[in-house]
Amino acid sequence: ALQAIQIIKGWVDDEGQHVEVIDVASDPLGTVDEATCAVPEPGTPGGEGSATLCATWDDPNYDPNAGAFYYVRVLE
């Protein structure tokens, strides 16, 4: 069962290297609404998970002039 979807963002700036983990979706109680893909608030502890998770995410701190990488991590 799927527990969470996370975005991993990495970047380098004048202060050094940075990595941020962003919780995008989680389903600790197995309560995904199959029609809307709605899930409980990210970070809620415990639970059995779900067969499906879906979410959209936009980086509120996106800077087209700064180099960054992103990847998705899915936790079972």
Phi and psi restraints in degrees (range 20) as a CNS / XPLOR table:
assign (resid 1 and name C) (resid 2 and name N)
       (resid 2 and name CA) (resid 2 and name C) 1.0 -83.0 20.0 2
assign (resid 2 and name N) (resid 2 and name CA)
       (resid 2 and name C) (resid 3 and name N) 1.0 134.6 20.0 2
assign (resid 2 and name C) (resid 3 and name N)
       (resid 3 and name CA) (resid 3 and name C) 1.0 -102.2 20.0 2
assign (resid 3 and name N) (resid 3 and name CA)
       (resid 3 and name C) (resid 4 and name N) 1.0 -38.3 20.0 2
assign (resid 3 and name C) (resid 4 and name N)
       (resid 4 and name CA) (resid 4 and name C) 1.0 -163.1 20.0 2
assign (resid 4 and name N) (resid 4 and name CA)
       (resid 4 and name C) (resid 5 and name N) 1.0 155.3 20.0 2
assign (resid 4 and name C) (resid 5 and name N)
       (resid 5 and name CA) (resid 5 and name C) 1.0 -116.7 20.0 2
assign (resid 5 and name N) (resid 5 and name CA)
       (resid 5 and name C) (resid 6 and name N) 1.0 130.7 20.0 2
assign (resid 5 and name C) (resid 6 and name N)
       (resid 6 and name CA) (resid 6 and name C) 1.0 -129.0 20.0 2
assign (resid 6 and name N) (resid 6 and name CA)
       (resid 6 and name C) (resid 7 and name N) 1.0 149.3 20.0 2
assign (resid 6 and name C) (resid 7 and name N)
       (resid 7 and name CA) (resid 7 and name C) 1.0 -104.6 20.0 2
assign (resid 7 and name N) (resid 7 and name CA)
       (resid 7 and name C) (resid 8 and name N) 1.0 131.6 20.0 2
assign (resid 7 and name C) (resid 8 and name N)
       (resid 8 and name CA) (resid 8 and name C) 1.0 -105.3 20.0 2
assign (resid 8 and name N) (resid 8 and name CA)
       (resid 8 and name C) (resid 9 and name N) 1.0 122.0 20.0 2
assign (resid 8 and name C) (resid 9 and name N)
       (resid 9 and name CA) (resid 9 and name C) 1.0 -115.7 20.0 2
assign (resid 9 and name N) (resid 9 and name CA)
       (resid 9 and name C) (resid 10 and name N) 1.0 131.9 20.0 2
assign (resid 9 and name C) (resid 10 and name N)
       (resid 10 and name CA) (resid 10 and name C) 1.0 -127.3 20.0 2
assign (resid 10 and name N) (resid 10 and name CA)
       (resid 10 and name C) (resid 11 and name N) 1.0 146.2 20.0 2
assign (resid 10 and name C) (resid 11 and name N)
       (resid 11 and name CA) (resid 11 and name C) 1.0 -159.1 20.0 2
assign (resid 11 and name N) (resid 11 and name CA)
       (resid 11 and name C) (resid 12 and name N) 1.0 163.2 20.0 2
assign (resid 11 and name C) (resid 12 and name N)
       (resid 12 and name CA) (resid 12 and name C) 1.0 -124.0 20.0 2
assign (resid 12 and name N) (resid 12 and name CA)
       (resid 12 and name C) (resid 13 and name N) 1.0 133.7 20.0 2
assign (resid 12 and name C) (resid 13 and name N)
       (resid 13 and name CA) (resid 13 and name C) 1.0 -137.5 20.0 2
assign (resid 13 and name N) (resid 13 and name CA)
       (resid 13 and name C) (resid 14 and name N) 1.0 -167.4 20.0 2
assign (resid 13 and name C) (resid 14 and name N)
       (resid 14 and name CA) (resid 14 and name C) 1.0 -62.2 20.0 2
assign (resid 14 and name N) (resid 14 and name CA)
       (resid 14 and name C) (resid 15 and name N) 1.0 -21.3 20.0 2
assign (resid 14 and name C) (resid 15 and name N)
       (resid 15 and name CA) (resid 15 and name C) 1.0 -91.4 20.0 2
assign (resid 15 and name N) (resid 15 and name CA)
       (resid 15 and name C) (resid 16 and name N) 1.0 -6.8 20.0 2
assign (resid 15 and name C) (resid 16 and name N)
       (resid 16 and name CA) (resid 16 and name C) 1.0 123.4 20.0 2
assign (resid 16 and name N) (resid 16 and name CA)
       (resid 16 and name C) (resid 17 and name N) 1.0 -158.8 20.0 2
assign (resid 16 and name C) (resid 17 and name N)
       (resid 17 and name CA) (resid 17 and name C) 1.0 -89.7 20.0 2
assign (resid 17 and name N) (resid 17 and name CA)
       (resid 17 and name C) (resid 18 and name N) 1.0 143.5 20.0 2
assign (resid 17 and name C) (resid 18 and name N)
       (resid 18 and name CA) (resid 18 and name C) 1.0 -136.2 20.0 2
assign (resid 18 and name N) (resid 18 and name CA)
       (resid 18 and name C) (resid 19 and name N) 1.0 147.7 20.0 2
assign (resid 18 and name C) (resid 19 and name N)
       (resid 19 and name CA) (resid 19 and name C) 1.0 -136.5 20.0 2
assign (resid 19 and name N) (resid 19 and name CA)
       (resid 19 and name C) (resid 20 and name N) 1.0 133.7 20.0 2
assign (resid 19 and name C) (resid 20 and name N)
       (resid 20 and name CA) (resid 20 and name C) 1.0 -126.9 20.0 2
assign (resid 20 and name N) (resid 20 and name CA)
       (resid 20 and name C) (resid 21 and name N) 1.0 136.4 20.0 2
assign (resid 20 and name C) (resid 21 and name N)
       (resid 21 and name CA) (resid 21 and name C) 1.0 -107.9 20.0 2
assign (resid 21 and name N) (resid 21 and name CA)
       (resid 21 and name C) (resid 22 and name N) 1.0 122.6 20.0 2
assign (resid 21 and name C) (resid 22 and name N)
       (resid 22 and name CA) (resid 22 and name C) 1.0 -114.2 20.0 2
assign (resid 22 and name N) (resid 22 and name CA)
       (resid 22 and name C) (resid 23 and name N) 1.0 120.6 20.0 2
assign (resid 22 and name C) (resid 23 and name N)
       (resid 23 and name CA) (resid 23 and name C) 1.0 -74.8 20.0 2
assign (resid 23 and name N) (resid 23 and name CA)
       (resid 23 and name C) (resid 24 and name N) 1.0 120.2 20.0 2
assign (resid 23 and name C) (resid 24 and name N)
       (resid 24 and name CA) (resid 24 and name C) 1.0 -100.4 20.0 2
assign (resid 24 and name N) (resid 24 and name CA)
       (resid 24 and name C) (resid 25 and name N) 1.0 -40.4 20.0 2
assign (resid 24 and name C) (resid 25 and name N)
       (resid 25 and name CA) (resid 25 and name C) 1.0 -153.3 20.0 2
assign (resid 25 and name N) (resid 25 and name CA)
       (resid 25 and name C) (resid 26 and name N) 1.0 145.8 20.0 2
assign (resid 25 and name C) (resid 26 and name N)
       (resid 26 and name CA) (resid 26 and name C) 1.0 -147.4 20.0 2
assign (resid 26 and name N) (resid 26 and name CA)
       (resid 26 and name C) (resid 27 and name N) 1.0 153.6 20.0 2
assign (resid 26 and name C) (resid 27 and name N)
       (resid 27 and name CA) (resid 27 and name C) 1.0 -139.6 20.0 2
assign (resid 27 and name N) (resid 27 and name CA)
       (resid 27 and name C) (resid 28 and name N) 1.0 68.1 20.0 2
assign (resid 27 and name C) (resid 28 and name N)
       (resid 28 and name CA) (resid 28 and name C) 1.0 -68.5 20.0 2
assign (resid 28 and name N) (resid 28 and name CA)
       (resid 28 and name C) (resid 29 and name N) 1.0 -21.2 20.0 2
assign (resid 28 and name C) (resid 29 and name N)
       (resid 29 and name CA) (resid 29 and name C) 1.0 -110.8 20.0 2
assign (resid 29 and name N) (resid 29 and name CA)
       (resid 29 and name C) (resid 30 and name N) 1.0 6.6 20.0 2
assign (resid 29 and name C) (resid 30 and name N)
       (resid 30 and name CA) (resid 30 and name C) 1.0 68.3 20.0 2
assign (resid 30 and name N) (resid 30 and name CA)
       (resid 30 and name C) (resid 31 and name N) 1.0 36.9 20.0 2
assign (resid 30 and name C) (resid 31 and name N)
       (resid 31 and name CA) (resid 31 and name C) 1.0 -113.9 20.0 2
assign (resid 31 and name N) (resid 31 and name CA)
       (resid 31 and name C) (resid 32 and name N) 1.0 31.2 20.0 2
assign (resid 31 and name C) (resid 32 and name N)
       (resid 32 and name CA) (resid 32 and name C) 1.0 -64.5 20.0 2
assign (resid 32 and name N) (resid 32 and name CA)
       (resid 32 and name C) (resid 33 and name N) 1.0 131.0 20.0 2
assign (resid 32 and name C) (resid 33 and name N)
       (resid 33 and name CA) (resid 33 and name C) 1.0 -80.5 20.0 2
assign (resid 33 and name N) (resid 33 and name CA)
       (resid 33 and name C) (resid 34 and name N) 1.0 109.4 20.0 2
assign (resid 33 and name C) (resid 34 and name N)
       (resid 34 and name CA) (resid 34 and name C) 1.0 -60.2 20.0 2
assign (resid 34 and name N) (resid 34 and name CA)
       (resid 34 and name C) (resid 35 and name N) 1.0 -28.9 20.0 2
assign (resid 34 and name C) (resid 35 and name N)
       (resid 35 and name CA) (resid 35 and name C) 1.0 -76.5 20.0 2
assign (resid 35 and name N) (resid 35 and name CA)
       (resid 35 and name C) (resid 36 and name N) 1.0 -39.5 20.0 2
assign (resid 35 and name C) (resid 36 and name N)
       (resid 36 and name CA) (resid 36 and name C) 1.0 -110.1 20.0 2
assign (resid 36 and name N) (resid 36 and name CA)
       (resid 36 and name C) (resid 37 and name N) 1.0 -10.0 20.0 2
assign (resid 36 and name C) (resid 37 and name N)
       (resid 37 and name CA) (resid 37 and name C) 1.0 63.7 20.0 2
assign (resid 37 and name N) (resid 37 and name CA)
       (resid 37 and name C) (resid 38 and name N) 1.0 21.4 20.0 2
assign (resid 37 and name C) (resid 38 and name N)
       (resid 38 and name CA) (resid 38 and name C) 1.0 -70.4 20.0 2
assign (resid 38 and name N) (resid 38 and name CA)
       (resid 38 and name C) (resid 39 and name N) 1.0 138.2 20.0 2
assign (resid 38 and name C) (resid 39 and name N)
       (resid 39 and name CA) (resid 39 and name C) 1.0 -129.2 20.0 2
assign (resid 39 and name N) (resid 39 and name CA)
       (resid 39 and name C) (resid 40 and name N) 1.0 163.6 20.0 2
assign (resid 39 and name C) (resid 40 and name N)
       (resid 40 and name CA) (resid 40 and name C) 1.0 -62.5 20.0 2
assign (resid 40 and name N) (resid 40 and name CA)
       (resid 40 and name C) (resid 41 and name N) 1.0 166.0 20.0 2
assign (resid 40 and name C) (resid 41 and name N)
       (resid 41 and name CA) (resid 41 and name C) 1.0 -54.6 20.0 2
assign (resid 41 and name N) (resid 41 and name CA)
       (resid 41 and name C) (resid 42 and name N) 1.0 133.4 20.0 2
assign (resid 41 and name C) (resid 42 and name N)
       (resid 42 and name CA) (resid 42 and name C) 1.0 -55.0 20.0 2
assign (resid 42 and name N) (resid 42 and name CA)
       (resid 42 and name C) (resid 43 and name N) 1.0 144.4 20.0 2
assign (resid 42 and name C) (resid 43 and name N)
       (resid 43 and name CA) (resid 43 and name C) 1.0 91.6 20.0 2
assign (resid 43 and name N) (resid 43 and name CA)
       (resid 43 and name C) (resid 44 and name N) 1.0 -1.4 20.0 2
assign (resid 43 and name C) (resid 44 and name N)
       (resid 44 and name CA) (resid 44 and name C) 1.0 -67.7 20.0 2
assign (resid 44 and name N) (resid 44 and name CA)
       (resid 44 and name C) (resid 45 and name N) 1.0 127.0 20.0 2
assign (resid 44 and name C) (resid 45 and name N)
       (resid 45 and name CA) (resid 45 and name C) 1.0 -76.2 20.0 2
assign (resid 45 and name N) (resid 45 and name CA)
       (resid 45 and name C) (resid 46 and name N) 1.0 156.4 20.0 2
assign (resid 45 and name C) (resid 46 and name N)
       (resid 46 and name CA) (resid 46 and name C) 1.0 75.8 20.0 2
assign (resid 46 and name N) (resid 46 and name CA)
       (resid 46 and name C) (resid 47 and name N) 1.0 -175.2 20.0 2
assign (resid 46 and name C) (resid 47 and name N)
       (resid 47 and name CA) (resid 47 and name C) 1.0 106.6 20.0 2
assign (resid 47 and name N) (resid 47 and name CA)
       (resid 47 and name C) (resid 48 and name N) 1.0 171.7 20.0 2
assign (resid 47 and name C) (resid 48 and name N)
       (resid 48 and name CA) (resid 48 and name C) 1.0 -95.8 20.0 2
assign (resid 48 and name N) (resid 48 and name CA)
       (resid 48 and name C) (resid 49 and name N) 1.0 -15.8 20.0 2
assign (resid 48 and name C) (resid 49 and name N)
       (resid 49 and name CA) (resid 49 and name C) 1.0 89.6 20.0 2
assign (resid 49 and name N) (resid 49 and name CA)
       (resid 49 and name C) (resid 50 and name N) 1.0 -170.0 20.0 2
assign (resid 49 and name C) (resid 50 and name N)
       (resid 50 and name CA) (resid 50 and name C) 1.0 -145.7 20.0 2
assign (resid 50 and name N) (resid 50 and name CA)
       (resid 50 and name C) (resid 51 and name N) 1.0 158.6 20.0 2
assign (resid 50 and name C) (resid 51 and name N)
       (resid 51 and name CA) (resid 51 and name C) 1.0 -73.6 20.0 2
assign (resid 51 and name N) (resid 51 and name CA)
       (resid 51 and name C) (resid 52 and name N) 1.0 -26.0 20.0 2
assign (resid 51 and name C) (resid 52 and name N)
       (resid 52 and name CA) (resid 52 and name C) 1.0 -137.6 20.0 2
assign (resid 52 and name N) (resid 52 and name CA)
       (resid 52 and name C) (resid 53 and name N) 1.0 146.7 20.0 2
assign (resid 52 and name C) (resid 53 and name N)
       (resid 53 and name CA) (resid 53 and name C) 1.0 -140.3 20.0 2
assign (resid 53 and name N) (resid 53 and name CA)
       (resid 53 and name C) (resid 54 and name N) 1.0 144.4 20.0 2
assign (resid 53 and name C) (resid 54 and name N)
       (resid 54 and name CA) (resid 54 and name C) 1.0 -150.2 20.0 2
assign (resid 54 and name N) (resid 54 and name CA)
       (resid 54 and name C) (resid 55 and name N) 1.0 151.6 20.0 2
assign (resid 54 and name C) (resid 55 and name N)
       (resid 55 and name CA) (resid 55 and name C) 1.0 -165.7 20.0 2
assign (resid 55 and name N) (resid 55 and name CA)
       (resid 55 and name C) (resid 56 and name N) 1.0 162.1 20.0 2
assign (resid 55 and name C) (resid 56 and name N)
       (resid 56 and name CA) (resid 56 and name C) 1.0 -119.8 20.0 2
assign (resid 56 and name N) (resid 56 and name CA)
       (resid 56 and name C) (resid 57 and name N) 1.0 153.9 20.0 2
assign (resid 56 and name C) (resid 57 and name N)
       (resid 57 and name CA) (resid 57 and name C) 1.0 -150.2 20.0 2
assign (resid 57 and name N) (resid 57 and name CA)
       (resid 57 and name C) (resid 58 and name N) 1.0 136.3 20.0 2
assign (resid 57 and name C) (resid 58 and name N)
       (resid 58 and name CA) (resid 58 and name C) 1.0 -120.3 20.0 2
assign (resid 58 and name N) (resid 58 and name CA)
       (resid 58 and name C) (resid 59 and name N) 1.0 139.0 20.0 2
assign (resid 58 and name C) (resid 59 and name N)
       (resid 59 and name CA) (resid 59 and name C) 1.0 -77.6 20.0 2
assign (resid 59 and name N) (resid 59 and name CA)
       (resid 59 and name C) (resid 60 and name N) 1.0 110.8 20.0 2
assign (resid 59 and name C) (resid 60 and name N)
       (resid 60 and name CA) (resid 60 and name C) 1.0 -68.4 20.0 2
assign (resid 60 and name N) (resid 60 and name CA)
       (resid 60 and name C) (resid 61 and name N) 1.0 -16.1 20.0 2
assign (resid 60 and name C) (resid 61 and name N)
       (resid 61 and name CA) (resid 61 and name C) 1.0 -107.6 20.0 2
assign (resid 61 and name N) (resid 61 and name CA)
       (resid 61 and name C) (resid 62 and name N) 1.0 18.2 20.0 2
assign (resid 61 and name C) (resid 62 and name N)
       (resid 62 and name CA) (resid 62 and name C) 1.0 -61.3 20.0 2
assign (resid 62 and name N) (resid 62 and name CA)
       (resid 62 and name C) (resid 63 and name N) 1.0 131.3 20.0 2
assign (resid 62 and name C) (resid 63 and name N)
       (resid 63 and name CA) (resid 63 and name C) 1.0 -128.4 20.0 2
assign (resid 63 and name N) (resid 63 and name CA)
       (resid 63 and name C) (resid 64 and name N) 1.0 110.0 20.0 2
assign (resid 63 and name C) (resid 64 and name N)
       (resid 64 and name CA) (resid 64 and name C) 1.0 -63.5 20.0 2
assign (resid 64 and name N) (resid 64 and name CA)
       (resid 64 and name C) (resid 65 and name N) 1.0 -15.2 20.0 2
assign (resid 64 and name C) (resid 65 and name N)
       (resid 65 and name CA) (resid 65 and name C) 1.0 -93.6 20.0 2
assign (resid 65 and name N) (resid 65 and name CA)
       (resid 65 and name C) (resid 66 and name N) 1.0 -3.5 20.0 2
assign (resid 65 and name C) (resid 66 and name N)
       (resid 66 and name CA) (resid 66 and name C) 1.0 -111.5 20.0 2
assign (resid 66 and name N) (resid 66 and name CA)
       (resid 66 and name C) (resid 67 and name N) 1.0 138.2 20.0 2
assign (resid 66 and name C) (resid 67 and name N)
       (resid 67 and name CA) (resid 67 and name C) 1.0 -76.4 20.0 2
assign (resid 67 and name N) (resid 67 and name CA)
       (resid 67 and name C) (resid 68 and name N) 1.0 135.6 20.0 2
assign (resid 67 and name C) (resid 68 and name N)
       (resid 68 and name CA) (resid 68 and name C) 1.0 -153.0 20.0 2
assign (resid 68 and name N) (resid 68 and name CA)
       (resid 68 and name C) (resid 69 and name N) 1.0 158.2 20.0 2
assign (resid 68 and name C) (resid 69 and name N)
       (resid 69 and name CA) (resid 69 and name C) 1.0 -126.9 20.0 2
assign (resid 69 and name N) (resid 69 and name CA)
       (resid 69 and name C) (resid 70 and name N) 1.0 154.5 20.0 2
assign (resid 69 and name C) (resid 70 and name N)
       (resid 70 and name CA) (resid 70 and name C) 1.0 -136.0 20.0 2
assign (resid 70 and name N) (resid 70 and name CA)
       (resid 70 and name C) (resid 71 and name N) 1.0 142.9 20.0 2
assign (resid 70 and name C) (resid 71 and name N)
       (resid 71 and name CA) (resid 71 and name C) 1.0 -147.8 20.0 2
assign (resid 71 and name N) (resid 71 and name CA)
       (resid 71 and name C) (resid 72 and name N) 1.0 159.9 20.0 2
assign (resid 71 and name C) (resid 72 and name N)
       (resid 72 and name CA) (resid 72 and name C) 1.0 -100.7 20.0 2
assign (resid 72 and name N) (resid 72 and name CA)
       (resid 72 and name C) (resid 73 and name N) 1.0 137.2 20.0 2
assign (resid 72 and name C) (resid 73 and name N)
       (resid 73 and name CA) (resid 73 and name C) 1.0 -121.6 20.0 2
assign (resid 73 and name N) (resid 73 and name CA)
       (resid 73 and name C) (resid 74 and name N) 1.0 128.0 20.0 2
assign (resid 73 and name C) (resid 74 and name N)
       (resid 74 and name CA) (resid 74 and name C) 1.0 -113.2 20.0 2
assign (resid 74 and name N) (resid 74 and name CA)
       (resid 74 and name C) (resid 75 and name N) 1.0 127.0 20.0 2
assign (resid 74 and name C) (resid 75 and name N)
       (resid 75 and name CA) (resid 75 and name C) 1.0 -102.6 20.0 2
assign (resid 75 and name N) (resid 75 and name CA)
       (resid 75 and name C) (resid 76 and name N) 1.0 133.6 20.0 2
